[in-house]
């Protein structure tokens, strides 16, 4: 047995022993565990799974040990993720800081910032939210106007962010602010982190027509942020934003994966509901599904290439835009095929007599549409690709 196979065997044994059976399979939205200062557990199994993974350093398995991570190699991290998928282990916690900000801090943060911010993040002690979108700068993110002026050892922030998920429940925010008002649109932007308990920070929940909402608008009124909480160089935050958005895409796909039923797969569902296709329409559905599966495989290979390119410290900004566009549209197409195959059997809603699978499929299908909006709409990504990748002229 070589080293990686021995590691795989040990990981499998550890997961079998430490991941409670109730923490495997479908995870309803109301059973997600969010890390933070005021963490809540619905039952002892949630707490146990959280604490076991935290103590193992596997909230952030690939991070260095000195920052609270597991110190695993990329290959070992891949094995761990694969074994968790096989057992359908739930994420022990949901933490946007780990999924999005952490990798940027590891690459661009100062040593002091890494030592201060990463260990609490890696232990699930801080809940993070993202301050990017603004009322007049959503998909056109570079048009943001929330201003931060230098005042001695501080940045003084004024403005507002919108569609801030769980802004009223988060401990800290990573945000883009305009520090160079006279610079071109994509310049003069900086990335900062700030405590949501800072004086002058006011998160206000946004009510939606559904009656439920995780969104907030956050107002900043002369909020003083120490300059030590500036990530990277001043006025050079756009490059960091693109890097962070690349990690956001992968985080969004994680949400899709954990909401699906145990052992669910597209092809298995097709065979379950079309065991003996005889009509041309049934055969056409199989062809569409197989084409989507081939596209998914191609996307996975492209993702590996992107990761290797990033490790080589080469520019991946154009690849990230293409990746976001392709993944968002693939997710929509995948669930459109599911609906065509399963019909009403794929639909369900809370409070009605439907199976967990029906409820999960409906939620995931609806969420697929939001992925084509969040982090930059598909239309905006097409514009970015046309101008920044293909070099096409501006339209008139």
Protein Blocks (a to p, Z undefined) as FASTA:
>chain_A
ZZklmmmmmmmmmmmmmmcfklgcjddfklcccedjkbccfbfklmmmmmmmmmnopmmm
mbcfklopaopafklmmmmmmmmmmnopacfbdcfklmmmmmmmmmmmcfklmmmmmmmm
mnopaccdddfbdfklmklmmlpcbdcddehjaccdedddehiahklmcfbdcddddfbl
mbcfkgoiacddddfkbghiacdddddfkopafbdcdddehiacdfklpghjehilmmmm
mmmmmmmmmmmmmmmmmmpcehiafklmmmmmmmbafbfklmmmmmmmmmmmmmmmmmmm
mmmmmmmmmmnopafklmmmmmmmmmmmmmmmmmmmmmmmnmmmlgccehiacdfklmmm
mmmmmmmmmmmmggpafklmmmmmmmmmnopacdZZ
